[in-house]
Amino acid sequence: MSSLLDTLLAQATGLPSVATSNTHTQSTDPQVASLGWPLNRPPDSELAPPTAQQDVFKAFSNAGFPQMTARVCRESFQSSDAFCIWLCYSDLNNEYGNGGWGPTPLSPTPPPYSIQPVSGYGLGIVANRPIKTGETILIERPIAIYPANITSNSMHTNGQWGAIEDMYETVFPVLGETEKSVYMELWNCKPLTGTLGNKFTGIARTNGLHIRFTRSQFLPSYAGVFPSISRCNHCCGPNADTSFDEDTMSMRLFALRPIAAGEQVTIGYVVTFLPAMFRQAELQQKYLFTCECKHCKPTVASTPSRPLKHPYWASSAGGILSSVSPSDQRRCIQIAFRTEHAQKMWVEWISPSSKDTDRAFFDFHEDALVVLAQEGLEHTRIDHIAYLAHGCAALGDADGFKRWGNVLISLSAWTHGKEGVLQMKAWQDWVREPTFSPAWGLRVRSKAKGKQKCLA
């Protein structure tokens, strides 16, 4: 097994004791959706806010063209100062935090990072000690939140962002002095005048990170400005990611891979599967900078940590994009279409008529982990780890399922709230008793059926 896979398995942590289910019914459904989280969750593209004009209009139309209001977020009604200004639509005006939000969830102490100048990047977050994969770097609350999509206001002198600016200017004084000072110190890459908004909206649009409020039926996508996390600079192969908890109004920043002391903590600002030229164009349009990470430099060689075995990964991307870098070929063809390939492979592999070998199945997903690490896209690996766990279960390999199940548990950024608790408990139950996995024995039973058909 490769050093990368050995490292992943070594990072698995012990599990808390939980009660297992009292009943269990073995699955006979080969479909991916029957395997539960994370394989049955919607693709990331479905979680992003609508961008096409017709999609935005449809969302507003379905919501009844709601009005935007300003909410003031405090820890309790007794708090004199607010920690956040929330510009939201009327469907969320009475949702969340009606009795106060309570104290911010505890962040690591002492913090494993510091905010300091980074050459060519302005201020950034830098690790002040080694940070492990999956480790929480920081938890904090936003200073400001605004909708990812807003209605046009052609009547305002400065257009739609001018109307947002007016709302910010009206409610900004309710923030605590510390929050106001930190907010105004954040970078503003937007013009200070004209239709693109000025100081308040400029800072918001420069530093906003995508968050979701699931209790909104039509317009769940928002952006939040955070005191420290918003200072994370961009990389097309980020070493950290974020997870927002809508019930506590807090964002968690965590490591996707080991981060060395003195290394900058980075996140991704754009869709990582786009070719470099499109990533660069979007970054230039939205943030007015050119990314110089190694994944945007085709002259910088990048090789996997070990030879790849499965034909899907071992061969080139087919020469379709021969004029662009190998990184773009991997991202835009192999990585972009790997989910569809993995789903078809799973159904075929556990079919009685399957001609696929067990080794080919595991090679595909183990190679995927290597290639994703090569491209710095560890945040997309969780599906492959789940497939590796369920693949072991399908073969009746309890030890293999426990190994990969522990890796998944140690690396996962679970969905927050009740749903996330249920997701984690399901995997903990399965790891304690692998026969509870919905995939248990599927490959064994399908082989037996295949032999029976051959004999007949």
Residue, then its C-alpha position, 0 to 999 in steps of 0.5 A: m500500500s502506498s505511503l499516502l494510504d498508510t498515512l490516511l489510515a494512520q490518521a484514523t482516530g479512536l471512536p466514542s462508545v455508542a449504542t448500536s442499532n437493535t435491528h438490521t436488514q441486509s441491503t439488496d439494492p446495488q444503487v449508490a443512493s442506498l449506501g447513505w451519506p456521503l454518497n447520497r448527498p447532492p453534488d456540490s454544484e447543486l449547493a451553490p447559489p444560482t448564478a444564471q439570470q433566469d435561475v435567479f429570477k425563478a428563485f425570487s419568483n418562487a419566494g414571492f419576491p421577498q423583501m430584505t430586512a436587517r437582523v441584529c445578532r447578539e449572544s443574548f437579549q442582555s448583550s449591549d453590542a451585536f456581533c453580526i449584522w445579518l441582511c436577510y430576506s423575510d423568509l428568515n426574519n424569524e428563524y434562528g437565534n430568536g432567543g439569542w445565539g449563546p456564546t461562540p463555540l470554543s476555538p482551539t487554545p492557544p490558537p495554532y495560527s497567527i495573522q501576519p504579512v505574507s509576501g505577495y498576499g497582504l495579510g494571511i493566516v499562517a500556522n505557528r505550529p504543525i497542524k494535523t489533517g482534520e484538525t480544527i484551526l479556528i471557530e468564529r462567528p461572522i461580523a456581517i452576512y448578506p444574500a448571495n443573490i439580490t434583487s435589482n434596484s434600478m431606482h437607487t443612484n448606485g444600483q442594487w449594491g447602493a441599496i445594500e450599502d445604505m442598509y449596512e450604513t444604517v445598522f453598522p453602528v449597532l456592532g460592538e467597537t471591536e467588530k466595527s474596527v476589525y471589519m473596516e480593517l479587512w481588504n476592499c478590492k472593489p471600487l469605492t464609488g459607482t454601481l459596484g458599491n463602496k466601503f461596506t459592500g466592497i469589504a463584504r463582497t471582497n471577503g464574503l464566504h459562502i454559507r447556507f441557511t437550510r430553513s430557507q425554502f427558496l433562497p438559502s445561499y448567503a455570504g458571511v464576512f469573518p474576522s479571521i477566516s476571511r483573511c485566508n488567501h486563495c489557492c487552487g489546491p487549498n490546504a484547509d476548508t470551512s464548514f458553517d453551522e447555521d444553528t450556532m452561527s459559527m464557521r469552522l476552519f479545518a486542515l485538509r492535509p498536514i500544514a507545516a509550521g510557517e506555512q500559509v493556511t489557504i482556502g479555495y475561492v473558485v470552482t477548482f475543476l475549471p481550467a486554469m485560464f477560467r479560474q484566473a479569469e474569475l479571480q481577476q474579475k471578482y478579486l482583481f488578482t492573478c493566482e500564482c499557485k503551482h496548479c496555475k503554472p503548467t511549467v511546474a512539473s507535478t507527479p503522483s506520489r506512486p505509480l497509478k494502477h487503474p487505466y482511468w487514472a494511469s492513462s492520459a486524459g485522452g489528448i482532448l485537451s492536449s494544448v493545456s497543462p496536464s493539471d487541467q487535463r486531470r481536473c477537467i476530465q478525469i477528476a470532473f467525471r470521476t463521480e459518474h464513473a465511480q457510480k457506474m463502477w459500483v453498480e457493475w462491480i456488484s452485479p452478478s454478471s460483473k467481469d470487473t475484478d476486486r483489485a480494479f475496483f480498489d485500484f480506482h479509488e486508491d488511485a483517486l486519493v493519490v491524484l486528488a492529493q497531487e492536485g491539492l483537492e483533498h476536500t473532494r476525497i471523502d466519496h472515495i474513502a466511503y467507496l473503499a469502506h463499502g467495498c470492503a463491506a461488500l466483500g465481507d472484510a470487516d477489518g478493511f471496513k473498520r480501517w476505512g470507516n475510521v478514516l472517514i470519521s476522522l476526516s469528515a466535516w459532518t453536516h451540522g445539526k441533527e442531520g450531522v449527528l445522525q450521519m456520524k452515528a450511522w458510521q460509528d454504528w457501522v464501524r462497531e459492527p460492519t455487518f450493519s453497513p448497507a453494502w455488507g456482503l453484496r459482492v459475495r452474494s452477487k458472485a454466488k448468483g453469477k456462479q449459479k447462472c453459469l452452472a444453469 
